[in-house]
Amino acid sequence: MTHRSVSGPGGEPPPGPLPVRAGDDTPPAVPLPAELAESARTLFAERLPLAAAYAELLAGPGVLRGLIGPRETPRIWDRHLLNCAAMVELLPVGASVVDVGSGAGLPGVVLAIARPDLTVTLVEPLARRAVFLAEVVTALDLGDAVTVVRARAEELAASRREGAGGRRRRTGRSGRSTGPVPVESGPVPAGSGVPVDLANLPDELRVPADVVTARAVAPLDRLAGWCLPLAVLGGRLLAMKGSSAAEEVAEHAEAVRRLGGSSPVVRQAGLGVVDPPTTVVEVVRERPGRTPARGTPGGRRGGTAR
C-alpha cells in the first residue's frame, strides 16, 4: 500500500496539534452528566480527567473533521465513552489489543485511557482518521502504550505472516519499552502525531495480539475473517454489537467456525455500572482459518462515531 503517512484530508498537511485545555476555567463542551459521574469514576478512576480531555477532542476537532456527527456530541459520555469503557472487564491484565477500524478511536483510545496496563494498536485505513488518531495519542500523552497504524486489517494480517520474530512487547509506563517508530520519511518517536506506515511497521507490531476489538465495523462473518488472523491462537475477538447481536450470532456462527473461531458468545459488559450494559460478541481463535482476499473493505466505517 502506498500513501503519505503525514497528510490530512485531501492530502494537505495535518492541521497541527490538537488543543487540550489544562486547568483553565473554560466550561467543557461536553460536561459529564451528573447521573453518569459515578459510572465514569468507576470505569476511569484517576484517569477520568484524561477521558474528559478526549471527550473534548471528539466534540471539537472530531466533529469539525467529520469523524463524529454533531448530533452525537450530547451523547459522547453515555453512548461512546462509557459504552466502550465497560469492555475493560473482558480484557486480561497487560494484554496486547488491536482495535480494527478504529475511526475516531472507539473503543481503542477509551480502553487505553481506562487501562494503562494495555498495549493498544489502532488500525485505521483512511488517512484523515489515522492522522486524527495519531494527534489524539500525542495530545493525550498516550504514546508509550498506543500506536496508530494506517492499514486495512487484512493488510496488517498479511504483514504479520510475512514478518519474522517471536512475540515481543513495547514498553512504556507499565514496564514496556517503546522505541522509535519508523515511517516513510524516517524514524519518528512514538506519540509524535504521525501514523505508522505499514511498509515500515516495527517487528513488535507484526505479532499476534491477545485481543482484537471492533465496534460497528461489519457483520460478524466478515469481521471474523478480518480480525481473527490478527489474534494469537487462544486469543479473542471482542466485537461490540447492538440489540440484534443474538440474531447475528445465529446467522453467522457457522461461518465464524470455518474461519477458525469458536462458537460466538454474546456477553453483557458493565452490568450494574452502565445502563444499558454493553453488548459484546466474543470469539476465541481456536485454529488457523481461511484468510479473506486482499481488497475487501476491512476496517472501514461510516463518518459518524459509533
N, C-alpha and C positions, 0 to 999 in steps of 0.2 A: 504494500500500500504506500502510495506516495502522497505526501501532504506537507504543508507548512506547519510545524509544531508551535510557531509563535505567530498566530494570526487570530483575528477576531472575526465577527460576522462579515461576510463579503470579502474577506481577505485583508482587511485593513488591520493595522497594529492593534493589539489588545488595548482596552481603554484605561489601563493603569490599575494601581492598587485599589481594592475595594475599600470603602470607608467603614471603619469600625470605631464607634464612639467609646471613649474610655473615661468614664466618670464625669461626663458633663451633665448639665441639667436639662437637656433637650428631652421632651417626652418621647418614649418609644413609639414607633409607627404601629407596632403590633404588641401592645401590652399583654402580659399574661393574665387571662381572666381569673378572677378570684376563685371561682369554683374549680379551676384546674390547677391551682397553686400547689395543693398537697400532692397530687399525682406527679406534677413536674419535679417537685423536690424529691420524691421517692425515686424517680427514674434517673434524674441527672445529678442529684446530691450537690456536692460543692462545685460541680461544673455547670450548674444552672445558668450563671451569667454568660457562659460560652454559648449555651443553647439560645439564650436571648439575643446574643450578637448575631448568631446565624439566622434567627427569625428576621432580624432587621435587614440582613443581606438578601434574604428571599423576597421580602416585601418591597425593597428598594431596587437595587440592580437586577435582581431576579425577575421582577415584573417588567422593568424597562427593557430588558434583553429578550423578553418573551419566553422565559423558562418557566414561569408560573403565571397563571391568569390573574388579572387584577381582582376578580371576584373571589379568588381564593385567599386574599390577604386576611380577612377576618377569621379564617379557619386554619391559619397556619399552625397554631398550637395544638388544637384538638385533632384535626384531620391529617396533619402531616407530622409534626414533631413528636407528639406523644404516641400517636398511632405507630410510628416507626420505632420509637424507643422501647415500646413494650416487647419488642423482639429480643431484647438483650438476655432475657431469662433462658432463651433457647441456645445461647452461644457459650461454648466452653471457655474457661479461663485461658487467656493467652492465645486464642485461636487466630489463625490467618483467615481473612474474609475477602472474597472478591464480590463486588457489587456490580452486576451486569446491567447495562443500560441506565447508568446512574442518573442521567438527566440533570436535575438541579441538586442532586446529592442525597436523594431519598431512596432507600434508607441509609446508604453508606456513611454519609457525613454525620448523621444523627447517631449511628452506632459508635462511630469513632469518638464523638463527644461524650456519650454516656458511658463508654467503656474504654478508658485509655490503655487498658492492657491488650487491646486488639491491634492487629496489623491489618489495615484495610487498603485494598486496591480498588479504585473507582474506574470502571471500564465504560467509556462513552465514545461512540464513533463520530458524532457531529462536532465540528471544530468549535463553534460558538459555545456549546455546552461544556466541552472539555476545557476551554480557556476559562470559563466562569468557575468551574470546579477547582482548577489549579489556583485561581486567585482567591477563592474561598479558603482553601487549605492554607495559603500564605497568610491571609488576613486573620484567621483564627489560630495561627501558630500550631497547626496540626501536622506539619511536615515530617516530624520524627516518626509518625505512625501511619500516614496516609500518602498514597501515591496515585496520581491521575494518569491513566493510560488511554490515549486516543486510539481506539480499535473496536472492531466488532468482536463479539465473544468467540465466534468460530475461528477468527484470525489469531486471537490470543491462544486458543487451544492448539492450533497448528504450530505456533511458535514454540509452545511448550513441548510438543512432541519432538520438534527439531532441536530444541535446546539440550545441552548436556549438563551433568552435575546432579547431585543429590539435593534433598530438601535443605534449604537454608533460609534463615530469617533475617530481616532487617532488625536493627535495634535502635531504640530511642529512649524515651523517658522511662519505660518499663524494662530496660535491660537489653533492648535490641539495638543493633548498630546500623545506621543509615549512611552509606557512603554517597559520593556524588552520583547524580542521575544523569547519564549522558543523553543528549538529544542530537539532532542533525547538525546543529551549529557548534557542538562541543559540549563538554561536561557542564552540567548545571546542578547546583546543590538541591537536594530535596527541599520542597517548600518554597521554591523560587518563583512560583506563579506561572510555570511553564509545564504543559502536559508532556509526558514521556512519549517518545516516538517508538512505535513497535519495532522498527528496524534496529534500534539501539537499546532494546529492552535489557536491563541487567539480568544476569542469571538468576538472582534471587526472586525475580518476579515471573520466572518461567516455570516454576514448580507448582504442583497441585496445591490447592487451598483446603483448609479444613471445612470451610463453609462457603457456599455460593448463595448470594441473596439476589432477589429481583422483586420489583414492585410494578405491576401493571405493564409488563413488557410484552407478553404474548400468551396465547393459550398454552396449557400445561405440556402438551406433546412437543410443540416447537421449543418451548422453554427448556425442557429436559434435554433435548438434543443439543442446545447451545451450551447449557450450564454444567451438565454432569461431567463432560470431559475436563472441566476446569477444577473438579474436586478430586482429592485423593480417594483411593478405594477405601470405603468406610466413612468417607466424608459425606456432607449433606447439602442438598439444595433446600433452601427455605424461601418459598415463593409467597409473597403477600398477595392475598386474594380477597374478593368481596363475598357477598352473601351467597353467591352461586358456586362456591368452592366445591361443595359435595357433588353437585351435578357435573362439574368439570372433571373431578377425580374419577367419577364413574365412567365418563365418556373416554378419558384418555389413559386410564390405568394400564391397559394392555400395551399401548404404545410406549409408555414410560418404562415398562419392564423390558421391552425389546431394546430400549436404549441403554440398558444396564442398571436401571434403577429398581429400588424396592417398590412394593405396593405403596402408593401415596397415602399419607395420613393427614387428616385435617386437624390442626391444633388451634386452640384459643390461647393467645398470649396476653398477659396483663390482666387476667381476671382479678377483680377487686381493686384494680389500680386505674384502668382506663375503661370508659363506658361509651360505646360498646368495646369489648375486647378485640384485639387484632387477630384476624383470621390468617393463618399461615398453613400452607401445604408443605409438608416435609417429605422429602425423598432421599433415601440413602443410596449412594453409589455402590452397588454390590459387585459389579464386574464391568469390564470394558464393553461398550456397546457400539452401535453404528454411529458414525460421525456425520452430521449434516454436511452437504456440499457447500463449498465456498460460494459466497454471493447471496446467500439467504440473508434476510434483513435482521440478523441477530442484534439484540440490544437497542433497536430503535423504539422511540417513544413519541408520543404526541407533544405538542407545545405547552401543555399545562402540567404543572407538577401534580403527581398522583398522590 
